[in-house]
Amino acid sequence: FSELKIKDLIIKNRILSSPRNINSADLKGNVSEKTIDYFENIAKNNIGIVTIGGTAVNPQGRNTITEMWVGREYHRKGLKQLSSSIKKYGAKATLQLSHVGPQGNTVYNDQEVVGSSEYIVPDINIKARPLKINEIEKIEDDFANAAILGWESGFDFIEIHLAHGYLIH
């Protein structure tokens, strides 16, 4: 339970909450009061690092229509409130960024399913449309913009979700 130092950042202990996505954003991906309350409650329990999981970099990258997504200026206020609510208890805040890619499902998200190739995830059974080069470049920009906005909004760490068959897995 001792503290940990990473460069100039001192983490109060080595307890890390795993990434969680509670699907409580509005349709524009904004942080909700429910999201703030949920993660603030985790931070209150002497956690060293609290990780906001599965935050999409654009609407197409969401699992559901109520998943947070970030990267636009109008997301800044909610992100600042979220990171501040975690940090006021001495915890560090991590924002995990993702794009579901071929794991997308039009039943839960109103967006087209895309991937690096034409692919069908067996348990979802929706064929992903291969991305074009300009679309890949746009998603790269979306990841960069989301990371910058998260950092500028007070998150101590930015994590890229690279598992579960997501777009950049």
Disulfide bonds with the S-S distance in Angstrom:
none
